Amino acid sequence: MQAVTKNVLSSQDYDAFRHFLEEASGIVLGDNKHYLVTSRLNRLTEEFRFESLGALLEALRQGRDRKLQERVVDAMTTNETSWFRDTYPYEMLKNSILPELARRKVNPLRIWSAASSTGQEAYSISMVIHEFQQANPGALPGRVEIVGTDISASVVAQARQGRYDDLSMARGLTPERKSRFFTDNGDGSWSVKPEIKARTRFTELNLLKSYALLGRFDIIFCRNVLIYFSSELKTDILDRMAQVLNPGGYLFLGGSETPSGYSRAYEMVRFPEGVVYRKKDNGR
């Protein structure tokens, strides 16, 4: 096998790659990501045994190798995540939204963690559900299901496993929650306990594709995801999420994200813990 030739993308190749990535995943790359793209693609030239970066790009253009396409999208996805990220959405869920849904006797209660990465968000939601049920026995009368989706097959597989190393466990977990909701495997890894895992399921999903097979939801977490999409795709995603939200359902976005200017299906709701968006009565 010849040594892989590592080089920097030309402007023309970079523009072509940006077009491929947006078509495949909706992710929009800025003009200043040459180094990031080159670094990650050069690693894939070695993994797939291409002689050069140019050969890999040519294979992408031909579009015959689905596994290569999936791995490229996977490599360009940041998968930045932590337990109870930013804290306030989970406090809002526990203190304001779950009590409301309990009063409405929602059954079953279904929550979607879009772009769930390696599962920390979905499992954090499950822990909050568990804590709420412990503090309010019988308040949620029926089944609770949390669906985690991600475009990356590798991170979905990790999420399903529910097994995390010490470094991952150190990001956002209190010692109390760590001991209460995880089992120490004795090898530097921890596993989510069955009662937390039982509410969750994970599946691959490209947010550009149909959501119909997921069913309908009462709450959607789509945090720190829209920032990677064009204005047109933000509108498309937000409108289609409204279609699978039940009347009065809630949408959690990242701190710098808003549906304003992109979709009219939502209204802003302020709770003591922060801001969330609710599907309007006339939302599609």
Buried (B, 14 or more C-beta within 10 A) or exposed (E): EEEBEBEEBEEEBBEBBBEBBBEBBBBBBEEEBBEBBBEBBBBBBEEBEBEBBBBBBEBBEEEEBEEBBBBBBBBBBEBEBBBBBBEBBBBBBBBBBBEEBBEEEBEEBBBBBBBBBBBBBBBBBBBBBBBBBEEEEEBBEEEBBBBBBBBBEBBBEBBBBBBBEEEBBEEBBEEEBBEEBBBEEEEEBBBBBEEBBEBBBBBBBBBBEEBEEBEBBBBBBBBBBBEBBEEEBBBBBBBBBBEBBBEBBBBBBBEEBBBEEBBBBBEEBEBEBBBBBBBBEEBE
